[in-house]
Amino acid sequence: MILSMVGGGGGVDVQVKTGSITTGTDGKATVSCGFKPDLVVFFISNFTDDGERYENVVCLPIAESKQSNGAYLSTAAYADNTMVAYIDCWVESITSTGVKVGFYKNAQSGAGYVSRKTYNWTAVKYTA
């Protein structure tokens, strides 16, 4: 959908909003962006390894979801430079003003919902 809207000619209005969320003890938080987003990107971490800088992000292409409510749309990113711990992020629900998401960390030291963690986000809406 996003590709067809952007590449289809004619012109597209793009809304972009940024902010931050803090997860609850259940690992969930709501992005309130004022529109139903087509894409949400979360900045997870940055680190330097062998002189190279990395930014870890989670991208949820909501408009590309095969489920109308976004269910089962999930993605993951490394949590840090250990390359062993990663963050899983998924869509809980979508509304006309944002999206509720969940975060879960998997690591050798243990796994669990990401509690009381703040993530910066960017939400994007494409309108033909």
C-alpha positions in Angstrom: 0.0 0.0 0.0 2.7 2.5 1.0 4.7 1.8 -2.2 1.6 2.2 -4.4 0.7 5.4 -2.8 4.1 7.0 -3.0 5.1 5.5 -6.4 1.8 5.9 -8.1 2.3 9.5 -9.1 0.1 12.4 -8.4 1.4 13.5 -5.0 1.1 12.4 -1.5 0.6 14.3 1.8 2.8 12.9 4.5 2.1 13.5 8.2 5.0 12.9 10.6 4.8 13.1 14.3 7.5 12.2 16.9 7.4 11.6 20.6 8.2 9.2 23.3 6.4 6.5 25.3 7.2 4.7 28.5 6.1 1.1 28.9 4.0 -0.1 31.8 4.9 -3.1 33.9 3.1 -5.2 31.3 5.6 -3.9 28.6 2.8 -2.1 26.8 2.4 1.6 25.8 0.3 3.7 23.4 1.6 6.0 20.7 -0.9 8.9 20.5 0.0 10.7 17.2 -3.4 12.1 16.2 -3.9 9.8 13.2 -4.0 6.1 12.3 -0.3 5.6 11.4 0.9 3.7 8.3 4.4 3.3 9.8 5.8 3.6 13.3 9.5 3.5 14.1 10.9 3.0 17.6 14.5 3.9 18.5 15.7 1.0 20.7 19.4 1.7 21.3 22.7 2.8 19.8 26.2 1.4 20.4 29.6 1.3 18.9 31.3 -2.0 18.1 34.8 -2.3 16.5 34.6 1.4 15.7 31.2 1.1 13.8 28.2 3.0 15.1 24.9 1.2 15.1 21.3 2.4 15.6 18.8 -0.3 16.5 15.2 0.4 15.5 12.0 -1.4 15.4 9.8 -0.6 12.4 6.1 -1.5 12.3 4.7 -1.1 8.7 1.1 -1.1 9.9 -0.4 -0.3 6.5 1.3 -3.4 5.2 -0.3 -5.7 7.8 -2.3 -8.6 6.5 -4.6 -8.3 9.5 -7.1 -5.4 9.6 -6.4 -4.9 13.3 -2.6 -5.2 13.0 -2.6 -8.4 15.0 0.4 -10.7 14.5 2.5 -7.8 13.2 5.7 -7.9 15.1 9.4 -7.3 14.6 12.6 -7.3 16.6 15.9 -5.5 17.1 19.1 -6.1 19.0 18.8 -4.6 22.5 22.5 -3.8 22.9 25.9 -4.6 21.5 26.0 -8.1 23.0 24.1 -9.3 19.8 22.5 -11.9 22.1 19.7 -9.8 23.7 16.9 -8.5 21.5 13.6 -6.7 21.8 10.4 -8.0 20.3 7.8 -5.4 19.5 4.2 -6.1 18.4 0.9 -4.3 17.7 -1.8 -4.7 20.4 -4.4 -2.5 18.7 -4.8 0.3 16.2 -7.1 3.3 16.5 -7.8 6.4 14.5 -5.4 8.4 16.7 -2.5 5.9 17.3 -1.4 2.4 18.1 -0.9 0.4 21.3 2.3 -1.8 21.2 4.1 -4.2 23.5 7.8 -4.9 24.1 9.4 -8.1 25.3 13.2 -8.6 25.8 14.8 -11.9 25.2 18.4 -12.4 26.6 20.7 -15.1 27.9 20.3 -13.6 31.3 16.5 -14.0 31.1 13.4 -12.8 29.3 10.4 -10.7 30.2 8.2 -7.8 29.3 10.1 -4.5 29.0 8.9 -2.6 32.1 9.2 1.2 32.6 11.4 1.8 29.6 11.1 4.9 27.5 11.4 4.7 23.7 11.4 7.6 21.2 9.1 7.0 18.2 8.2 8.5 14.8 4.8 7.9 13.3 4.1 8.4 9.6 0.8 8.7 7.6 0.6 8.8 3.8 -2.5 10.2 2.2 -3.0 10.3 -1.5 
